[in-house]
Amino acid sequence: MTTHGPVLPVWTCGGCDLPWPCPTRRRELRAEYDRAPVSLAIYMGSYLVWAAEDLVWLPAGTLHRRFVGWVR
């Protein structure tokens, strides 16, 4: 299990204190969902919805880029 999980409700990384998902967690997720990019997008979309409830001061575009914009 990774140490790079989200620290709620501030959504920082528990492993490196960067905004979650941090670069390390993104790499881990890309490897984990290598053959299932649509599943990764759905998974991260659910985190986007969850984070939007806590991070109400961040613009929607910023949240989108942070949680699903990197998923290809």
MMTF fields as JSON, N, C-alpha, C and O atoms, coordinates in Angstrom:
{
  "mmtfVersion": "1.0.0",
  "mmtfProducer": "UNKNOWN",
  "numBonds": 287,
  "numAtoms": 288,
  "numGroups": 72,
  "numChains": 1,
  "numModels": 1,
  "chainsPerModel": [1],
  "groupsPerChain": [72],
  "chainIdList": ["A"],
  "bondAtomList": [4, 2, 8, 6, 12, 10, 16, 14, 20, 18, 24, 22, 28, 26, 32, 30, 36, 34, 40, 38, 44, 42, 48, 46, 52, 50, 56, 54, 60, 58, 64, 62, 68, 66, 72, 70, 76, 74, 80, 78, 84, 82, 88, 86, 92, 90, 96, 94, 100, 98, 104, 102, 108, 106, 112, 110, 116, 114, 120, 118, 124, 122, 128, 126, 132, 130, 136, 134, 140, 138, 144, 142, 148, 146, 152, 150, 156, 154, 160, 158, 164, 162, 168, 166, 172, 170, 176, 174, 180, 178, 184, 182, 188, 186, 192, 190, 196, 194, 200, 198, 204, 202, 208, 206, 212, 210, 216, 214, 220, 218, 224, 222, 228, 226, 232, 230, 236, 234, 240, 238, 244, 242, 248, 246, 252, 250, 256, 254, 260, 258, 264, 262, 268, 266, 272, 270, 276, 274, 280, 278, 284, 282],
  "bondOrderList": [1, 1, 1, 1, 1, 1, 1, 1, 1, 1, 1, 1, 1, 1, 1, 1, 1, 1, 1, 1, 1, 1, 1, 1, 1, 1, 1, 1, 1, 1, 1, 1, 1, 1, 1, 1, 1, 1, 1, 1, 1, 1, 1, 1, 1, 1, 1, 1, 1, 1, 1, 1, 1, 1, 1, 1, 1, 1, 1, 1, 1, 1, 1, 1, 1, 1, 1, 1, 1, 1, 1],
  "groupList": [{"groupName": "MET", "atomNameList": ["N", "CA", "C", "O"], "elementList": ["N", "C", "C", "O"], "formalChargeList": [0, 0, 0, 0], "bondAtomList": [1, 0, 2, 1, 3, 2], "bondOrderList": [1, 1, 2], "singleLetterCode": "M", "chemCompType": "L-PEPTIDE LINKING"}, {"groupName": "THR", "atomNameList": ["N", "CA", "C", "O"], "elementList": ["N", "C", "C", "O"], "formalChargeList": [0, 0, 0, 0], "bondAtomList": [1, 0, 2, 1, 3, 2], "bondOrderList": [1, 1, 2], "singleLetterCode": "T", "chemCompType": "L-PEPTIDE LINKING"}, {"groupName": "HIS", "atomNameList": ["N", "CA", "C", "O"], "elementList": ["N", "C", "C", "O"], "formalChargeList": [0, 0, 0, 0], "bondAtomList": [1, 0, 2, 1, 3, 2], "bondOrderList": [1, 1, 2], "singleLetterCode": "H", "chemCompType": "L-PEPTIDE LINKING"}, {"groupName": "GLY", "atomNameList": ["N", "CA", "C", "O"], "elementList": ["N", "C", "C", "O"], "formalChargeList": [0, 0, 0, 0], "bondAtomList": [1, 0, 2, 1, 3, 2], "bondOrderList": [1, 1, 2], "singleLetterCode": "G", "chemCompType": "PEPTIDE LINKING"}, {"groupName": "PRO", "atomNameList": ["N", "CA", "C", "O"], "elementList": ["N", "C", "C", "O"], "formalChargeList": [0, 0, 0, 0], "bondAtomList": [1, 0, 2, 1, 3, 2], "bondOrderList": [1, 1, 2], "singleLetterCode": "P", "chemCompType": "L-PEPTIDE LINKING"}, {"groupName": "VAL", "atomNameList": ["N", "CA", "C", "O"], "elementList": ["N", "C", "C", "O"], "formalChargeList": [0, 0, 0, 0], "bondAtomList": [1, 0, 2, 1, 3, 2], "bondOrderList": [1, 1, 2], "singleLetterCode": "V", "chemCompType": "L-PEPTIDE LINKING"}, {"groupName": "LEU", "atomNameList": ["N", "CA", "C", "O"], "elementList": ["N", "C", "C", "O"], "formalChargeList": [0, 0, 0, 0], "bondAtomList": [1, 0, 2, 1, 3, 2], "bondOrderList": [1, 1, 2], "singleLetterCode": "L", "chemCompType": "L-PEPTIDE LINKING"}, {"groupName": "TRP", "atomNameList": ["N", "CA", "C", "O"], "elementList": ["N", "C", "C", "O"], "formalChargeList": [0, 0, 0, 0], "bondAtomList": [1, 0, 2, 1, 3, 2], "bondOrderList": [1, 1, 2], "singleLetterCode": "W", "chemCompType": "L-PEPTIDE LINKING"}, {"groupName": "CYS", "atomNameList": ["N", "CA", "C", "O"], "elementList": ["N", "C", "C", "O"], "formalChargeList": [0, 0, 0, 0], "bondAtomList": [1, 0, 2, 1, 3, 2], "bondOrderList": [1, 1, 2], "singleLetterCode": "C", "chemCompType": "L-PEPTIDE LINKING"}, {"groupName": "ASP", "atomNameList": ["N", "CA", "C", "O"], "elementList": ["N", "C", "C", "O"], "formalChargeList": [0, 0, 0, 0], "bondAtomList": [1, 0, 2, 1, 3, 2], "bondOrderList": [1, 1, 2], "singleLetterCode": "D", "chemCompType": "L-PEPTIDE LINKING"}, {"groupName": "ARG", "atomNameList": ["N", "CA", "C", "O"], "elementList": ["N", "C", "C", "O"], "formalChargeList": [0, 0, 0, 0], "bondAtomList": [1, 0, 2, 1, 3, 2], "bondOrderList": [1, 1, 2], "singleLetterCode": "R", "chemCompType": "L-PEPTIDE LINKING"}, {"groupName": "GLU", "atomNameList": ["N", "CA", "C", "O"], "elementList": ["N", "C", "C", "O"], "formalChargeList": [0, 0, 0, 0], "bondAtomList": [1, 0, 2, 1, 3, 2], "bondOrderList": [1, 1, 2], "singleLetterCode": "E", "chemCompType": "L-PEPTIDE LINKING"}, {"groupName": "ALA", "atomNameList": ["N", "CA", "C", "O"], "elementList": ["N", "C", "C", "O"], "formalChargeList": [0, 0, 0, 0], "bondAtomList": [1, 0, 2, 1, 3, 2], "bondOrderList": [1, 1, 2], "singleLetterCode": "A", "chemCompType": "L-PEPTIDE LINKING"}, {"groupName": "TYR", "atomNameList": ["N", "CA", "C", "O"], "elementList": ["N", "C", "C", "O"], "formalChargeList": [0, 0, 0, 0], "bondAtomList": [1, 0, 2, 1, 3, 2], "bondOrderList": [1, 1, 2], "singleLetterCode": "Y", "chemCompType": "L-PEPTIDE LINKING"}, {"groupName": "SER", "atomNameList": ["N", "CA", "C", "O"], "elementList": ["N", "C", "C", "O"], "formalChargeList": [0, 0, 0, 0], "bondAtomList": [1, 0, 2, 1, 3, 2], "bondOrderList": [1, 1, 2], "singleLetterCode": "S", "chemCompType": "L-PEPTIDE LINKING"}, {"groupName": "ILE", "atomNameList": ["N", "CA", "C", "O"], "elementList": ["N", "C", "C", "O"], "formalChargeList": [0, 0, 0, 0], "bondAtomList": [1, 0, 2, 1, 3, 2], "bondOrderList": [1, 1, 2], "singleLetterCode": "I", "chemCompType": "L-PEPTIDE LINKING"}, {"groupName": "PHE", "atomNameList": ["N", "CA", "C", "O"], "elementList": ["N", "C", "C", "O"], "formalChargeList": [0, 0, 0, 0], "bondAtomList": [1, 0, 2, 1, 3, 2], "bondOrderList": [1, 1, 2], "singleLetterCode": "F", "chemCompType": "L-PEPTIDE LINKING"}],
  "groupTypeList": [0, 1, 1, 2, 3, 4, 5, 6, 4, 5, 7, 1, 8, 3, 3, 8, 9, 6, 4, 7, 4, 8, 4, 1, 10, 10, 10, 11, 6, 10, 12, 11, 13, 9, 10, 12, 4, 5, 14, 6, 12, 15, 13, 0, 3, 14, 13, 6, 5, 7, 12, 12, 11, 9, 6, 5, 7, 6, 4, 12, 3, 1, 6, 2, 10, 10, 16, 5, 3, 7, 5, 10],
  "groupIdList": [1, 2, 3, 4, 5, 6, 7, 8, 9, 10, 11, 12, 13, 14, 15, 16, 17, 18, 19, 20, 21, 22, 23, 24, 25, 26, 27, 28, 29, 30, 31, 32, 33, 34, 35, 36, 37, 38, 39, 40, 41, 42, 43, 44, 45, 46, 47, 48, 49, 50, 51, 52, 53, 54, 55, 56, 57, 58, 59, 60, 61, 62, 63, 64, 65, 66, 67, 68, 69, 70, 71, 72],
  "secStructList": [7, 7, 1, 7, 7, 3, 3, 6, 6, 6, 6, 3, 3, 6, 6, 6, 7, 1, 5, 1, 1, 7, 2, 2, 2, 2, 2, 2, 2, 2, 2, 2, 6, 6, 6, 7, 2, 2, 2, 2, 2, 2, 2, 2, 2, 2, 2, 2, 2, 2, 2, 2, 2, 2, 7, 6, 6, 1, 7, 2, 2, 2, 2, 2, 2, 2, 2, 6, 6, 6, 7, 7],
  "xCoordList": [0.836, 0.0, 0.879, 1.922, 0.475, 1.231, 1.073, 0.055, 2.081, 1.978, 1.499, 1.346, 1.268, 0.873, -0.642, -1.157, -1.334, -2.784, -3.192, -2.378, -4.46, -4.906, -5.113, -5.597, -4.732, -5.013, -6.197, -6.106, -7.3, -8.53, -8.711, -8.215, -9.383, -10.1, -9.271, -9.817, -7.962, -7.137, -6.593, -6.064, -6.717, -6.306, -4.838, -4.476, -3.999, -2.563, -2.135, -2.883, -0.937, -0.427, 0.162, 0.935, -0.205, 0.323, 1.78, 2.428, 2.306, 3.689, 4.669, 5.82, 4.226, 5.166, 4.626, 5.335, 3.397, 2.763, 2.481, 2.203, 2.548, 2.152, 0.648, 0.025, 0.049, -1.377, -1.624, -0.882, -2.671, -2.99, -3.915, -4.835, -3.732, -2.723, -1.373, -1.273, -0.36, 0.995, 1.58, 1.01, 2.695, 3.309, 3.593, 3.425, 4.018, 4.289, 3.007, 2.995, 1.931, 0.67, 0.13, -0.446, 0.305, -0.136, 0.604, -0.003, 1.906, 2.684, 2.185, 2.032, 1.936, 1.432, 0.079, -0.161, -0.794, -2.12, -2.034, -2.747, -1.172, -0.996, -0.531, -0.998, 0.384, 0.871, -0.23, -0.4, -0.964, -2.027, -3.156, -3.726, -3.473, -4.58, -4.068, -4.745, -2.886, -2.239, -3.154, -3.181, -3.889, -4.754, -6.211, -7.084, -6.478, -7.868, -7.958, -8.339, -7.615, -7.616, -9.001, -9.112, -10.044, -11.397, -11.741, -12.358, -11.345, -11.568, -10.813, -11.331, -9.597, -8.833, -9.549, -9.623, -10.073, -10.789, -12.03, -12.314, -12.759, -13.944, -13.535, -14.155, -12.502, -11.994, -11.593, -11.984, -10.822, -10.373, -11.513, -11.506, -12.494, -13.679, -14.442, -14.993, -14.474, -15.146, -14.382, -14.995, -13.058, -12.269, -12.485, -12.516, -12.634, -12.905, -14.181, -14.2, -15.23, -16.506, -16.336, -16.819, -15.656, -15.433, -14.615, -14.967, -13.535, -12.668, -13.378, -13.134, -14.244, -14.971, -15.825, -16.079, -16.267, -17.052, -16.19, -16.683, -14.907, -14.002, -13.252, -12.993, -12.905, -12.066, -12.911, -12.656, -13.9, -14.874, -14.258, -14.846, -13.104, -12.469, -11.66, -11.272, -11.4, -10.634, -11.556, -12.647, -11.123, -11.929, -12.11, -11.24, -13.243, -13.568, -12.508, -12.17, -11.982, -10.953, -9.68, -9.034, -9.324, -8.143, -8.344, -7.45, -9.507, -9.813, -9.819, -9.308, -10.399, -10.441, -9.036, -8.74, -8.172, -6.79, -6.078, -5.337, -6.299, -5.614, -6.052, -5.222, -7.346, -7.843, -8.033, -7.821, -8.415, -8.641, -7.935, -7.864, -7.418, -6.776, -5.528, -5.151, -4.889, -3.658, -3.932, -3.027, -5.19, -5.555, -5.745, -6.507, -5.054, -5.181, -5.757, -5.944],
  "yCoordList": [-1.184, 0.0, 1.245, 1.269, 2.253, 3.486, 4.365, 4.313, 5.16, 6.163, 7.492, 8.472, 7.514, 8.747, 8.846, 9.076, 8.673, 8.807, 10.209, 10.966, 10.564, 11.917, 12.117, 11.232, 13.301, 13.728, 14.682, 15.775, 14.237, 15.004, 15.882, 15.52, 16.997, 17.557, 18.509, 19.177, 18.582, 19.537, 18.988, 19.743, 17.691, 17.03, 17.259, 17.61, 17.049, 17.009, 15.552, 14.693, 15.282, 13.918, 13.554, 14.319, 12.391, 11.913, 11.497, 11.344, 11.311, 10.873, 11.995, 11.92, 13.044, 14.109, 15.515, 16.492, 15.636, 16.915, 17.822, 19.007, 17.293, 18.052, 17.926, 17.068, 18.766, 18.582, 17.182, 16.702, 16.537, 15.177, 15.217, 16.035, 14.39, 13.352, 13.944, 14.696, 13.596, 14.069, 13.34, 12.348, 13.812, 13.124, 11.638, 10.817, 11.295, 9.888, 9.069, 7.991, 9.571, 8.82, 8.724, 7.702, 9.768, 9.711, 8.614, 7.873, 8.507, 7.432, 6.061, 5.151, 5.919, 4.651, 4.302, 3.158, 5.295, 5.05, 4.715, 3.831, 5.408, 5.087, 3.648, 2.947, 3.209, 1.824, 0.842, -0.192, 1.159, 0.268, 0.123, -0.958, 1.204, 1.208, 1.226, 1.733, 0.679, 0.702, 0.231, 0.844, -0.825, -1.401, -0.971, -1.494, -0.009, 0.404, 1.918, 2.368, 2.71, 4.16, 4.743, 5.745, 4.135, 4.63, 4.407, 5.261, 3.273, 3.0, 3.997, 4.439, 4.353, 5.356, 6.702, 7.391, 7.079, 8.347, 8.366, 9.375, 7.274, 7.188, 7.246, 7.949, 6.513, 6.492, 7.898, 8.347, 8.584, 9.924, 10.929, 11.91, 10.693, 11.555, 11.491, 12.493, 10.312, 10.195, 10.977, 11.579, 10.971, 11.781, 13.271, 14.064, 13.651, 15.051, 15.529, 16.608, 14.754, 15.121, 15.234, 16.186, 14.274, 14.267, 15.496, 16.169, 15.783, 16.912, 18.249, 19.192, 18.34, 19.589, 19.993, 21.179, 19.017, 19.325, 19.952, 20.758, 19.591, 20.126, 21.371, 22.271, 21.427, 22.508, 23.532, 23.822, 24.064, 24.954, 26.258, 26.917, 26.645, 27.891, 27.749, 28.756, 26.53, 26.331, 26.368, 25.798, 27.035, 27.048, 25.637, 24.777, 25.423, 24.106, 23.634, 22.451, 24.545, 24.168, 23.672, 22.747, 24.284, 23.857, 22.447, 21.606, 22.2, 20.865, 19.829, 18.721, 20.201, 19.276, 18.891, 17.709, 19.883, 19.597, 18.732, 17.817, 19.016, 18.3, 16.844, 15.966, 16.58, 15.239, 14.397, 13.185, 14.986, 14.178, 14.704, 14.0, 15.911, 16.493, 15.753, 15.839, 15.037, 14.302, 12.897, 12.222, 12.451, 11.095, 11.1, 11.907, 10.203, 10.138, 8.807, 8.549],
  "zCoordList": [0.0, 0.0, 0.0, 0.654, -0.712, -0.83, 0.407, 1.097, 0.671, 1.734, 1.165, 1.893, -0.126, -0.81, -0.957, -2.051, 0.139, 0.157, 0.563, 1.092, 0.316, 0.643, 2.144, 2.848, 2.609, 3.979, 3.893, 3.334, 4.459, 4.367, 5.593, 6.66, 5.501, 4.362, 3.504, 2.626, 3.743, 3.005, 1.693, 0.877, 1.486, 0.247, -0.079, -1.202, 0.94, 0.703, 0.76, 1.225, 0.287, 0.264, 1.62, 2.196, 2.118, 3.378, 3.302, 4.337, 2.115, 1.952, 1.704, 2.134, 1.008, 0.637, 0.876, 0.634, 1.343, 1.698, 0.497, 0.68, -0.714, -1.905, -2.085, -1.459, -2.933, -3.223, -3.778, -4.635, -3.282, -3.722, -4.922, -4.929, -5.931, -6.078, -6.483, -7.453, -5.732, -5.991, -7.2, -7.655, -7.718, -8.87, -8.626, -9.528, -7.416, -7.117, -7.197, -7.791, -6.606, -6.634, -8.051, -8.425, -8.839, -10.234, -10.99, -11.764, -10.771, -11.417, -10.968, -11.784, -9.68, -9.162, -9.779, -10.163, -9.869, -10.442, -11.922, -12.396, -12.66, -14.086, -14.261, -15.159, -13.41, -13.493, -13.103, -13.749, -12.068, -11.588, -12.607, -12.759, -13.297, -14.267, -15.699, -16.593, -15.922, -17.232, -18.355, -19.423, -18.138, -19.176, -19.036, -19.728, -18.132, -17.885, -17.683, -16.603, -18.702, -18.53, -18.242, -17.536, -18.776, -18.504, -17.035, -16.399, -16.506, -15.083, -14.21, -13.184, -14.606, -13.868, -13.905, -12.887, -15.06, -15.177, -14.287, -13.642, -14.25, -13.394, -11.924, -11.127, -11.579, -10.2, -9.758, -8.68, -10.581, -10.217, -10.262, -9.518, -11.132, -11.154, -9.844, -9.388, -9.24, -7.945, -6.874, -5.993, -6.946, -6.018, -6.275, -5.334, -7.535, -7.87, -7.194, -6.602, -7.273, -6.646, -5.141, -4.529, -4.546, -3.108, -2.682, -1.713, -3.399, -3.059, -3.255, -2.503, -4.246, -4.504, -3.309, -3.098, -2.529, -1.336, -0.247, 0.543, -0.195, 0.816, 0.354, 1.154, -0.915, -1.442, -2.197, -3.366, -1.527, -2.181, -2.68, -3.538, -2.174, -2.58, -3.864, -4.455, -4.305, -5.533, -6.751, -6.721, -7.818, -9.043, -9.603, -9.459, -10.234, -10.789, -11.783, -11.807, -12.602, -13.576, -12.913, -13.406, -11.802, -11.057, -10.51, -10.598, -9.952, -9.439, -10.561, -10.399, -11.69, -12.827, -13.271, -13.445, -13.455, -13.877, -12.848, -13.207, -11.583, -10.514, -10.401, -10.17, -10.562, -10.326, -11.593, -11.549, -12.687, -13.893, -15.134, -16.141, -15.087, -16.268, -16.719, -17.887, -15.825, -16.164, -16.666, -17.156, -16.544, -16.977, -18.491, -19.023, -19.176, -20.645, -21.047, -22.236]
}
